[in-house]
Amino acid sequence: SRRRFHPLCSSTTLATMIRSQATARRVVRSLSTRNVDWNAPVFKGDQDVASRVTQFRGWVAQAETMAEQYKVAPAAIDFAAAKKSVRDTQLIEALEKLYTSGAPPAENFAWSAEDKADKSAQIEEAKASLAFTQEMIADTEKEIAFMKANRTTRETSATELAEAYPDVAEEIEDEISRREWFKDTVAK
């Protein structure tokens, strides 16, 4: 008699499924660890991206856990032992007949062109967002360097403040000309 692993799968279907799962695991494992710095600022800058990255990493971990759990084929069903422990042996015989005669068709998955285009658009959008984020990082680093160079202390004079922060100096001059002496200190 042929040995079957699952009542709804033939041995060739099961072998194909195991091979495809192993291939998928290898691809995901290599992509998730190779060339990807998961701690890079790009994955933490945007909450949506950070959420999706965390979700993807969770999916990878779950896939690896399931791969370990199901890496060996299941044991054959012992119908003889089941017949001894159940009163309704006709039920067990019907299940055994279904198990030995069932041959469901193999499932094939094809990535739809629409979904593929959507994912490509998301990748391009992420690349554009990355460029913008890199530009913002460079600008912020320049601003931090400027602020460190122009740090104010108790010895900083009003003239030095006006030179370092001309927009604040202009606002102060406008408030003085409008005679708003206590605008920022007293509630109206």
Stockholm file with secondary structure:
# STOCKHOLM 1.0

chainA/1-188         SRRRFHPLCSSTTLATMIRSQATARRVVRSLSTRNVDWNAPVFKGDQDVASRVTQFRGWVAQAETMAEQYKVAPAAIDFAAAKKSVRDTQLIEALEKLYTSGAPPAENFAWSAEDKADKSAQIEEAKASLAFTQEMIADTEKEIAFMKANRTTRETSATELAEAYPDVAEEIEDEISRREWFKDTVAK
#=GR chainA/1-188 SS CCCCSBTTBCHHHHHHHHHHHHHHHHHHHHHHHSSCCTTSGGGTSSHHHHHHHHHHHHHHHHHHHHHHHTSSCCCCCCHHHHHHHCSCHHHHHHHHHHHHHCCCCCCCCCCCHHHHHHHHHHHHHHHHHHHHHHHHHHHHHHHHHHHHHTCCCTTCCHHHHHHHCHHHHHHHHHHHHTTCTTTTTSCC
#=GC SS_cons         CCCCSBTTBCHHHHHHHHHHHHHHHHHHHHHHHSSCCTTSGGGTSSHHHHHHHHHHHHHHHHHHHHHHHTSSCCCCCCHHHHHHHCSCHHHHHHHHHHHHHCCCCCCCCCCCHHHHHHHHHHHHHHHHHHHHHHHHHHHHHHHHHHHHHTCCCTTCCHHHHHHHCHHHHHHHHHHHHTTCTTTTTSCC
//
